[in-house]
Structure formats: structure tokens, C-alpha cells
Amino acid sequence: MFYELAVSTWGEEEIAALHRVIESGRFTMGENVARFEADFARYFGMKHAVMVNSGSSANLAAVAALCHKAERPLQRGDEVIVPAISWATTYHPLQQYGLKLKFVDVDIDTLNMDVKQLERALTPKTRMLVAVSILGNPCALDVMRAFCDKHGLYFLEDNCESMDAEVAGRKTGTFGHLNTYSFFFSHHISTMEGGMVLTDDEELAHLCRAIRAHGWVRDLPTDTKLYQRKANDRYQAYRFILPGYNLRPLEMSGAVGIEQLKKLPGMTAARRKNMALFQKLFAGDERFIIQKEHGTSSCFSFTIILNPKLGPDRDYIFQALEKADIGYRVITGGNFLRHDAIKYYDYDVVGGSCPNADIAHDYGLFVGNHPFDIAAQITRLHEVLDRAWNESTQKR
């Protein structure tokens, strides 16, 4: 394909890392996972990192940990404020733990949660706010954390799409009580499959470690406060203290993660260079609403919304992209309220509807951004969209 949605970012370093693990004969999580966790926590300036087998699992472990805290755990029926646009597994763990979702519309320019509606979303039952920075563009994390601190709420930051972005002088994925990351094939770094939970809270870190591996104690330090050790218990290594899962990553994924993390600053710089060209070509064109950068974006991809006020022929324009061999897809998961799975949820919609999320769902798309020069692809994208819009207008 001329312009791919996603490409591999691996080189000979990642392949060599895989071979080292194969030669060691140790495939389940071990010293490579532990080293990657330590490197990752250090890079983002956090105390604890817990690697799991996907970003979705990171969200699951994080929500589960908050439901098992010794003090003020989340409970069934508690309310959680969430954005209308995100990936499905931002929401699913919340539903699975019996929480009620309060959906807030997005800002049409940034595609992130409209923080002007936070106070309106708040009720006596609100216990948590979930932040999602869409496709590399930081949301108002400083405003959100201040809101949570003011009202005594937990703050969960789903940073699966925005690794290495920055806002208010800090990296995204460091503002929450818990922060989650994804290392899927198309993301900022890739470990085949994989994810991470970051936190400065020791109890939450220990809970995530237990939940990651069956709810047992084997991966916990001896001084943990989660349980009392028993003297001379021959089954101590197989003691289960929580209803957990098997979310463990592979040792190969940890080894690859070590190498990918070394490359992250350079890959982010390349993505931002591509973004500068994209912004230059599309800025000021009222036909195409592009994502307004907030803070410093790590530019996962390029979003484009066909301005519905100008009556675009959406199908004609999308078909033109396909004919030009340009890959595209819906922005993240679109408006989650429009998906069949919503029938299983207990939820409310702040203001009764999410018109901006609907516009992004119906008229939006994103194309890929890669950590190398794609000037030719971006230029071609602009040419195709410009011509397709003009042709569709002339046919009316």
C-alpha cells in the first residue's frame, strides 16, 4: 500500500533481543520484563511500573486494583466520568466491575474530553474520572487532576494512544493515580502485544502485580502490606489473596520493549516532523477540521474531519482515498455510545447527547504517522482530498 495505516518500527536490535530470549529458554516473564519495567518507570519519572500482556489488560488491572484498595475502594454503582470517544477497552473494565459511566462529549478541535462539562457531570456518587488523550494529543490533564483532587476522586489516565506526549511540563501518562500504556503493533513502541501500568502508589502497584498473576502473592515483595505472611507455610508461593487473572507478558515482549524504549525519543521527533508538514498543508482550510494540538503531541496519527457544515460527499471522498491506496479508519473507536455493546452498560450522557463525538464518528478519519519521513505520503493525501472534495462538489 502506498500509505499504510501502521508499519513495523523494529530493527536488528529487536530481532537480536528475541534470539537472546529464545536461546535462554525462559519465555514467561522474568528478568527482561523486570528490566523493562524499571527502565519504563525511570523514563517517565514514576516509582512503579507493572507490565501486562496488553493495554486493554492494563486498564483491567488498574480498575481491579482500585476496587480492591484497603480504604475507599471503588464499589458497584459508583459513577465514573468518561469521554465519549475512546477505545472499547477503556470502558469495558468499568462495566465489568459494576460502575456507572457518565459520558461527556469531546471538544471538536482537540477530540479530547470537553473539560467545561466536568462540574456538570459531577454527582454525589461520582468516584473517578478517566482521561484519554486521543491519538497523541494531550487532553487537559492538569485541569482534570485538579478537579479530581478538589472533589476527592480517583484519576485514571488511559495513555495508550499518547506515549511521550507532554502537557503542563509533564509527560502524559504520569498525572493519574494509575496510568496505562499499550505496546500494540501500531503504537509508539511495540512489543508485539503488551501494556504497562504506572503509579507512584505502592499499594496500587502491589495490587496490580497480584491481579496480573492469578491473584497470588509470588510476585509481591516480602514487606507488602496486602497480606500477613504465615510462618512455615510450605504453600506460601501459591497463596491466593485476590480474584485475579493471567495478564502476564512474555519475556520476549520485555526484551523487545527494552530496545524500543531506547528509540522512543528519536521516533517521537520524527513523528513530530511529519506532523509539521501535515499541519502546514491542512491548516486554515475550512473543509477539513484537523486536530488542534494541546501541549506537545506525540502524534500517533493524523485526524481529519470533513466539515459537515459544508455538506461533504463523505462516501465519494472515502472512495477516493481507497483508490489512491491510502489506508484510513475511524477516529479511535468513534462515539462509543453508537456501538452495540452500550446496551450492556449502566450509563448517563451529560447534556443528553454528544454532538461533537457524533460528528467525529460520521465524518472523521485518521491516517497513519510513522517514525520516519513520509512527506511524499502526506503530500499525496492532501492532493487526493483536495481533488475529491472539488470533484464531489462539481457533481451536485
ZAVOMAR-567233 format. One record per residue (C-alpha): residue in one letter; x, y, z; chain; residue number from 1. Coordinates in nm, 3 decimals, padded with zeros to 5 digits, always signed. Layout:
[a,[X,Y,Z],A,NUM];
...
This chain:
[m,[+00.000,+00.000,+00.000],A,1];
[f,[+00.126,+00.349,-00.085],A,2];
[y,[+00.027,+00.495,+00.254],A,3];
[e,[-00.007,+00.238,+00.530],A,4];
[l,[-00.203,+00.286,+00.849],A,5];
[a,[+00.071,+00.114,+01.051],A,6];
[v,[+00.422,-00.019,+00.989],A,7];
[s,[+00.681,-00.207,+01.190],A,8];
[t,[+00.928,+00.001,+01.391],A,9];
[w,[+01.158,-00.292,+01.464],A,10];
[g,[+01.517,-00.319,+01.354],A,11];
[e,[+01.801,-00.562,+01.405],A,12];
[e,[+01.816,-00.475,+01.775],A,13];
[e,[+01.468,-00.613,+01.842],A,14];
[i,[+01.535,-00.930,+01.641],A,15];
[a,[+01.859,-00.986,+01.834],A,16];
[a,[+01.670,-00.942,+02.161],A,17];
[l,[+01.422,-01.212,+02.058],A,18];
[h,[+01.705,-01.450,+01.975],A,19];
[r,[+01.864,-01.391,+02.316],A,20];
[v,[+01.541,-01.488,+02.487],A,21];
[i,[+01.496,-01.796,+02.268],A,22];
[e,[+01.848,-01.907,+02.346],A,23];
[s,[+01.788,-01.858,+02.719],A,24];
[g,[+01.492,-02.097,+02.718],A,25];
[r,[+01.291,-01.869,+02.954],A,26];
[f,[+00.977,-01.742,+02.781],A,27];
[t,[+00.733,-01.634,+03.051],A,28];
[m,[+00.801,-01.310,+03.232],A,29];
[g,[+01.139,-01.290,+03.401],A,30];
[e,[+01.445,-01.066,+03.413],A,31];
[n,[+01.377,-00.890,+03.081],A,32];
[v,[+01.027,-00.791,+03.185],A,33];
[a,[+01.162,-00.669,+03.520],A,34];
[r,[+01.431,-00.464,+03.349],A,35];
[f,[+01.185,-00.313,+03.103],A,36];
[e,[+00.955,-00.219,+03.393],A,37];
[a,[+01.244,-00.045,+03.569],A,38];
[d,[+01.355,+00.136,+03.251],A,39];
[f,[+00.999,+00.245,+03.173],A,40];
[a,[+00.933,+00.380,+03.522],A,41];
[r,[+01.263,+00.570,+03.509],A,42];
[y,[+01.190,+00.721,+03.168],A,43];
[f,[+00.857,+00.861,+03.285],A,44];
[g,[+00.972,+00.953,+03.634],A,45];
[m,[+00.733,+00.723,+03.820],A,46];
[k,[+00.803,+00.488,+04.110],A,47];
[h,[+00.630,+00.168,+03.995],A,48];
[a,[+00.571,+00.002,+03.657],A,49];
[v,[+00.381,-00.324,+03.608],A,50];
[m,[+00.394,-00.482,+03.263],A,51];
[v,[+00.098,-00.683,+03.135],A,52];
[n,[+00.007,-00.853,+02.808],A,53];
[s,[-00.184,-00.559,+02.650],A,54];
[g,[-00.304,-00.205,+02.703],A,55];
[s,[-00.653,-00.347,+02.750],A,56];
[s,[-00.522,-00.567,+03.031],A,57];
[a,[-00.352,-00.262,+03.181],A,58];
[n,[-00.692,-00.091,+03.205],A,59];
[l,[-00.845,-00.406,+03.354],A,60];
[a,[-00.572,-00.440,+03.617],A,61];
[a,[-00.594,-00.070,+03.704],A,62];
[v,[-00.970,-00.074,+03.757],A,63];
[a,[-00.949,-00.400,+03.952],A,64];
[a,[-00.678,-00.254,+04.177],A,65];
[l,[-00.897,+00.045,+04.263],A,66];
[c,[-01.180,-00.193,+04.351],A,67];
[h,[-00.956,-00.383,+04.595],A,68];
[k,[-00.795,-00.093,+04.783],A,69];
[a,[-00.797,-00.133,+05.161],A,70];
[e,[-00.951,+00.211,+05.205],A,71];
[r,[-01.210,+00.381,+04.984],A,72];
[p,[-01.229,+00.111,+04.716],A,73];
[l,[-01.449,+00.164,+04.414],A,74];
[q,[-01.781,-00.017,+04.459],A,75];
[r,[-02.059,-00.132,+04.232],A,76];
[g,[-02.288,+00.156,+04.143],A,77];
[d,[-02.018,+00.423,+04.181],A,78];
[e,[-02.010,+00.673,+03.895],A,79];
[v,[-01.715,+00.732,+03.663],A,80];
[i,[-01.683,+01.028,+03.424],A,81];
[v,[-01.555,+00.920,+03.081],A,82];
[p,[-01.508,+01.078,+02.735],A,83];
[a,[-01.744,+00.980,+02.455],A,84];
[i,[-01.456,+00.887,+02.222],A,85];
[s,[-01.205,+00.619,+02.313],A,86];
[w,[-01.121,+00.255,+02.250],A,87];
[a,[-01.368,-00.006,+02.376],A,88];
[t,[-01.143,-00.141,+02.650],A,89];
[t,[-01.123,+00.198,+02.814],A,90];
[y,[-01.485,+00.132,+02.909],A,91];
[h,[-01.527,-00.245,+02.939],A,92];
[p,[-01.343,-00.295,+03.272],A,93];
[l,[-01.560,-00.022,+03.425],A,94];
[q,[-01.875,-00.204,+03.317],A,95];
[q,[-01.735,-00.540,+03.428],A,96];
[y,[-01.681,-00.405,+03.780],A,97];
[g,[-02.036,-00.269,+03.802],A,98];
[l,[-01.957,+00.101,+03.768],A,99];
[k,[-02.193,+00.354,+03.613],A,100];
[l,[-02.049,+00.564,+03.330],A,101];
[k,[-02.117,+00.935,+03.282],A,102];
[f,[-02.030,+01.016,+02.920],A,103];
[v,[-01.902,+01.364,+02.837],A,104];
[d,[-01.878,+01.499,+02.483],A,105];
[v,[-01.544,+01.588,+02.324],A,106];
[d,[-01.412,+01.921,+02.205],A,107];
[i,[-01.440,+01.915,+01.826],A,108];
[d,[-01.098,+02.073,+01.775],A,109];
[t,[-00.884,+01.861,+02.010],A,110];
[l,[-01.109,+01.549,+02.010],A,111];
[n,[-01.047,+01.520,+02.385],A,112];
[m,[-01.299,+01.545,+02.666],A,113];
[d,[-01.464,+01.886,+02.699],A,114];
[v,[-01.348,+01.979,+03.049],A,115];
[k,[-01.600,+02.265,+03.065],A,116];
[q,[-01.861,+01.996,+03.133],A,117];
[l,[-01.685,+01.832,+03.429],A,118];
[e,[-01.874,+02.015,+03.701],A,119];
[r,[-02.200,+01.935,+03.525],A,120];
[a,[-02.107,+01.565,+03.521],A,121];
[l,[-02.035,+01.557,+03.895],A,122];
[t,[-02.288,+01.398,+04.133],A,123];
[p,[-02.266,+01.276,+04.494],A,124];
[k,[-02.198,+00.926,+04.352],A,125];
[t,[-01.901,+01.028,+04.134],A,126];
[r,[-01.583,+00.847,+04.241],A,127];
[m,[-01.348,+00.859,+03.943],A,128];
[l,[-01.255,+01.044,+03.625],A,129];
[v,[-01.098,+00.863,+03.329],A,130];
[a,[-00.882,+01.074,+03.097],A,131];
[v,[-00.794,+00.971,+02.742],A,132];
[s,[-00.553,+01.170,+02.525],A,133];
[i,[-00.668,+01.095,+02.172],A,134];
[l,[-00.409,+00.979,+01.918],A,135];
[g,[-00.108,+01.152,+02.071],A,136];
[n,[-00.279,+01.483,+02.156],A,137];
[p,[-00.275,+01.554,+02.531],A,138];
[c,[-00.605,+01.630,+02.696],A,139];
[a,[-00.629,+01.887,+02.977],A,140];
[l,[-00.466,+01.655,+03.229],A,141];
[d,[-00.362,+01.932,+03.467],A,142];
[v,[-00.719,+02.064,+03.480],A,143];
[m,[-00.856,+01.713,+03.526],A,144];
[r,[-00.617,+01.623,+03.808],A,145];
[a,[-00.700,+01.947,+03.988],A,146];
[f,[-01.071,+01.866,+03.952],A,147];
[c,[-01.014,+01.518,+04.098],A,148];
[d,[-00.809,+01.649,+04.388],A,149];
[k,[-01.073,+01.912,+04.464],A,150];
[h,[-01.354,+01.656,+04.478],A,151];
[g,[-01.166,+01.357,+04.621],A,152];
[l,[-01.190,+01.148,+04.303],A,153];
[y,[-00.961,+00.880,+04.167],A,154];
[f,[-00.793,+00.977,+03.841],A,155];
[l,[-00.721,+00.704,+03.586],A,156];
[e,[-00.523,+00.812,+03.282],A,157];
[d,[-00.557,+00.591,+02.976],A,158];
[n,[-00.246,+00.694,+02.784],A,159];
[c,[-00.246,+00.401,+02.541],A,160];
[e,[-00.251,+00.632,+02.235],A,161];
[s,[-00.027,+00.913,+02.354],A,162];
[m,[+00.305,+00.787,+02.486],A,163];
[d,[+00.578,+01.053,+02.504],A,164];
[a,[+00.338,+01.347,+02.469],A,165];
[e,[+00.365,+01.635,+02.717],A,166];
[v,[+00.140,+01.893,+02.876],A,167];
[a,[+00.193,+02.142,+03.157],A,168];
[g,[+00.561,+02.048,+03.171],A,169];
[r,[+00.497,+01.678,+03.232],A,170];
[k,[+00.473,+01.360,+03.027],A,171];
[t,[+00.124,+01.232,+02.968],A,172];
[g,[+00.067,+00.905,+03.149],A,173];
[t,[+00.201,+01.047,+03.477],A,174];
[f,[-00.093,+01.255,+03.605],A,175];
[g,[-00.317,+00.973,+03.727],A,176];
[h,[-00.329,+00.767,+04.042],A,177];
[l,[-00.291,+00.492,+03.783],A,178];
[n,[-00.174,+00.538,+03.422],A,179];
[t,[-00.195,+00.285,+03.141],A,180];
[y,[+00.002,+00.228,+02.820],A,181];
[s,[-00.020,-00.001,+02.518],A,182];
[f,[+00.260,-00.156,+02.314],A,183];
[f,[+00.047,-00.290,+02.029],A,184];
[f,[+00.199,-00.322,+01.680],A,185];
[s,[+00.084,+00.020,+01.561],A,186];
[h,[+00.160,+00.219,+01.876],A,187];
[h,[+00.451,+00.446,+01.967],A,188];
[i,[+00.660,+00.149,+02.072],A,189];
[s,[+00.570,-00.212,+02.005],A,190];
[t,[+00.647,-00.532,+02.194],A,191];
[m,[+00.421,-00.745,+01.969],A,192];
[e,[+00.149,-00.731,+02.236],A,193];
[g,[+00.194,-00.567,+02.572],A,194];
[g,[+00.095,-00.292,+02.810],A,195];
[m,[+00.204,-00.116,+03.128],A,196];
[v,[+00.055,+00.035,+03.442],A,197];
[l,[+00.245,+00.323,+03.602],A,198];
[t,[+00.180,+00.457,+03.951],A,199];
[d,[+00.351,+00.628,+04.243],A,200];
[d,[+00.122,+00.445,+04.487],A,201];
[e,[+00.285,+00.135,+04.638],A,202];
[e,[-00.043,-00.030,+04.738],A,203];
[l,[-00.187,+00.009,+04.387],A,204];
[a,[+00.135,-00.125,+04.234],A,205];
[h,[+00.125,-00.434,+04.458],A,206];
[l,[-00.243,-00.488,+04.380],A,207];
[c,[-00.168,-00.473,+04.007],A,208];
[r,[+00.113,-00.728,+04.047],A,209];
[a,[-00.111,-00.970,+04.232],A,210];
[i,[-00.403,-00.920,+03.992],A,211];
[r,[-00.169,-00.970,+03.693],A,212];
[a,[-00.083,-01.326,+03.802],A,213];
[h,[-00.385,-01.515,+03.936],A,214];
[g,[-00.423,-01.301,+04.248],A,215];
[w,[-00.133,-01.480,+04.415],A,216];
[v,[+00.150,-01.346,+04.628],A,217];
[r,[+00.451,-01.484,+04.444],A,218];
[d,[+00.538,-01.159,+04.265],A,219];
[l,[+00.500,-00.936,+04.571],A,220];
[p,[+00.785,-00.811,+04.790],A,221];
[t,[+00.810,-00.964,+05.137],A,222];
[d,[+00.729,-00.633,+05.304],A,223];
[t,[+00.398,-00.578,+05.121],A,224];
[k,[+00.104,-00.468,+05.332],A,225];
[l,[-00.150,-00.657,+05.120],A,226];
[y,[-00.141,-00.966,+05.345],A,227];
[q,[+00.023,-01.117,+05.651],A,228];
[r,[+00.280,-01.386,+05.587],A,229];
[k,[+00.233,-01.720,+05.760],A,230];
[a,[+00.523,-01.889,+05.935],A,231];
[n,[+00.646,-02.216,+05.786],A,232];
[d,[+00.375,-02.225,+05.520],A,233];
[r,[+00.501,-02.464,+05.253],A,234];
[y,[+00.236,-02.333,+05.011],A,235];
[q,[+00.323,-01.965,+05.052],A,236];
[a,[+00.425,-01.929,+04.686],A,237];
[y,[+00.079,-02.049,+04.581],A,238];
[r,[-00.126,-01.837,+04.818],A,239];
[f,[-00.415,-01.651,+04.653],A,240];
[i,[-00.529,-01.327,+04.813],A,241];
[l,[-00.731,-01.160,+04.534],A,242];
[p,[-00.960,-01.259,+04.245],A,243];
[g,[-00.700,-01.206,+03.974],A,244];
[y,[-00.632,-01.300,+03.614],A,245];
[n,[-00.347,-01.421,+03.398],A,246];
[l,[-00.232,-01.096,+03.237],A,247];
[r,[+00.138,-01.182,+03.235],A,248];
[p,[+00.354,-01.065,+02.943],A,249];
[l,[+00.607,-01.278,+02.761],A,250];
[e,[+00.977,-01.244,+02.830],A,251];
[m,[+01.026,-01.177,+02.459],A,252];
[s,[+00.799,-00.874,+02.483],A,253];
[g,[+01.001,-00.738,+02.773],A,254];
[a,[+01.327,-00.783,+02.584],A,255];
[v,[+01.189,-00.603,+02.277],A,256];
[g,[+01.049,-00.327,+02.497],A,257];
[i,[+01.396,-00.252,+02.634],A,258];
[e,[+01.522,-00.188,+02.281],A,259];
[q,[+01.215,+00.005,+02.164],A,260];
[l,[+01.225,+00.240,+02.461],A,261];
[k,[+01.579,+00.343,+02.367],A,262];
[k,[+01.445,+00.456,+02.029],A,263];
[l,[+01.138,+00.639,+02.158],A,264];
[p,[+01.278,+00.997,+02.170],A,265];
[g,[+01.405,+00.974,+01.813],A,266];
[m,[+01.082,+00.817,+01.689],A,267];
[t,[+00.875,+01.089,+01.856],A,268];
[a,[+01.090,+01.358,+01.694],A,269];
[a,[+01.035,+01.201,+01.351],A,270];
[r,[+00.660,+01.182,+01.409],A,271];
[r,[+00.651,+01.549,+01.505],A,272];
[k,[+00.846,+01.646,+01.193],A,273];
[n,[+00.583,+01.472,+00.982],A,274];
[m,[+00.311,+01.646,+01.182],A,275];
[a,[+00.459,+01.987,+01.098],A,276];
[l,[+00.415,+01.917,+00.726],A,277];
[f,[+00.061,+01.787,+00.778],A,278];
[q,[-00.033,+02.100,+00.973],A,279];
[k,[+00.123,+02.324,+00.708],A,280];
[l,[-00.078,+02.163,+00.428],A,281];
[f,[-00.415,+02.146,+00.605],A,282];
[a,[-00.413,+02.445,+00.840],A,283];
[g,[-00.669,+02.715,+00.764],A,284];
[d,[-00.869,+02.500,+00.520],A,285];
[e,[-01.226,+02.514,+00.649],A,286];
[r,[-01.316,+02.198,+00.457],A,287];
[f,[-01.102,+01.983,+00.685],A,288];
[i,[-01.105,+02.005,+01.065],A,289];
[i,[-00.769,+01.884,+01.188],A,290];
[q,[-00.677,+01.812,+01.548],A,291];
[k,[-00.570,+02.125,+01.736],A,292];
[e,[-00.252,+02.047,+01.924],A,293];
[h,[-00.277,+02.087,+02.300],A,294];
[g,[+00.055,+02.076,+02.479],A,295];
[t,[+00.314,+01.876,+02.284],A,296];
[s,[+00.163,+01.596,+02.081],A,297];
[s,[+00.344,+01.268,+02.021],A,298];
[c,[+00.133,+01.244,+01.705],A,299];
[f,[+00.015,+00.885,+01.686],A,300];
[s,[-00.167,+00.967,+01.361],A,301];
[f,[-00.334,+01.247,+01.164],A,302];
[t,[-00.704,+01.308,+01.221],A,303];
[i,[-00.927,+01.476,+00.965],A,304];
[i,[-01.296,+01.561,+01.000],A,305];
[l,[-01.483,+01.654,+00.684],A,306];
[n,[-01.662,+01.974,+00.785],A,307];
[p,[-02.030,+01.877,+00.793],A,308];
[k,[-02.139,+02.242,+00.764],A,309];
[l,[-02.008,+02.242,+00.406],A,310];
[g,[-02.204,+01.933,+00.301],A,311];
[p,[-01.923,+01.695,+00.203],A,312];
[d,[-01.992,+01.384,-00.002],A,313];
[r,[-01.836,+01.152,+00.255],A,314];
[d,[-01.863,+00.833,+00.052],A,315];
[y,[-01.708,+00.987,-00.259],A,316];
[i,[-01.414,+01.123,-00.059],A,317];
[f,[-01.356,+00.796,+00.126],A,318];
[q,[-01.367,+00.606,-00.203],A,319];
[a,[-01.106,+00.843,-00.344],A,320];
[l,[-00.872,+00.754,-00.058],A,321];
[e,[-00.920,+00.385,-00.129],A,322];
[k,[-00.849,+00.432,-00.500],A,323];
[a,[-00.531,+00.621,-00.413],A,324];
[d,[-00.414,+00.331,-00.196],A,325];
[i,[-00.428,+00.534,+00.123],A,326];
[g,[-00.523,+00.348,+00.439],A,327];
[y,[-00.766,+00.516,+00.678],A,328];
[r,[-01.004,+00.428,+00.959],A,329];
[v,[-01.250,+00.573,+01.209],A,330];
[i,[-01.103,+00.801,+01.477],A,331];
[t,[-01.011,+00.566,+01.764],A,332];
[g,[-01.341,+00.382,+01.825],A,333];
[g,[-01.567,+00.670,+01.730],A,334];
[n,[-01.853,+00.762,+01.963],A,335];
[f,[-01.878,+00.462,+02.195],A,336];
[l,[-02.245,+00.538,+02.254],A,337];
[r,[-02.306,+00.435,+01.892],A,338];
[h,[-02.176,+00.080,+01.941],A,339];
[d,[-02.391,-00.227,+02.009],A,340];
[a,[-02.207,-00.302,+02.333],A,341];
[i,[-02.359,+00.003,+02.502],A,342];
[k,[-02.676,-00.198,+02.571],A,343];
[y,[-02.485,-00.383,+02.843],A,344];
[y,[-02.390,-00.064,+03.028],A,345];
[d,[-02.538,+00.140,+03.308],A,346];
[y,[-02.475,+00.496,+03.189],A,347];
[d,[-02.590,+00.854,+03.151],A,348];
[v,[-02.492,+01.114,+02.893],A,349];
[v,[-02.411,+01.458,+03.028],A,350];
[g,[-02.636,+01.705,+02.846],A,351];
[g,[-02.832,+01.420,+02.687],A,352];
[s,[-02.619,+01.386,+02.372],A,353];
[c,[-02.265,+01.410,+02.235],A,354];
[p,[-02.295,+01.602,+01.907],A,355];
[n,[-01.921,+01.654,+01.858],A,356];
[a,[-01.848,+01.286,+01.909],A,357];
[d,[-02.121,+01.212,+01.653],A,358];
[i,[-01.957,+01.444,+01.400],A,359];
[a,[-01.621,+01.274,+01.451],A,360];
[h,[-01.792,+00.934,+01.422],A,361];
[d,[-01.973,+01.017,+01.099],A,362];
[y,[-01.729,+01.250,+00.921],A,363];
[g,[-01.393,+01.172,+01.077],A,364];
[l,[-01.099,+00.954,+00.982],A,365];
[f,[-00.736,+00.913,+01.064],A,366];
[v,[-00.437,+00.816,+00.857],A,367];
[g,[-00.108,+00.679,+00.981],A,368];
[n,[+00.200,+00.859,+01.104],A,369];
[h,[+00.530,+00.674,+01.117],A,370];
[p,[+00.868,+00.740,+01.284],A,371];
[f,[+01.042,+00.821,+00.956],A,372];
[d,[+01.000,+01.063,+00.668],A,373];
[i,[+00.658,+01.026,+00.499],A,374];
[a,[+00.647,+01.364,+00.326],A,375];
[a,[+00.551,+01.204,-00.005],A,376];
[q,[+00.256,+01.021,+00.153],A,377];
[i,[+00.130,+01.329,+00.337],A,378];
[t,[+00.157,+01.544,+00.025],A,379];
[r,[-00.032,+01.284,-00.178],A,380];
[l,[-00.301,+01.262,+00.091],A,381];
[h,[-00.359,+01.637,+00.067],A,382];
[e,[-00.377,+01.625,-00.312],A,383];
[v,[-00.629,+01.339,-00.310],A,384];
[l,[-00.856,+01.501,-00.052],A,385];
[d,[-00.845,+01.840,-00.224],A,386];
[r,[-00.931,+01.692,-00.563],A,387];
[a,[-01.200,+01.457,-00.428],A,388];
[w,[-01.375,+01.738,-00.241],A,389];
[n,[-01.375,+01.962,-00.550],A,390];
[e,[-01.494,+01.682,-00.779],A,391];
[s,[-01.776,+01.584,-00.543],A,392];
[t,[-01.888,+01.948,-00.522],A,393];
[q,[-01.894,+01.987,-00.901],A,394];
[k,[-02.116,+01.680,-00.937],A,395];
[r,[-02.401,+01.828,-00.735],A,396];
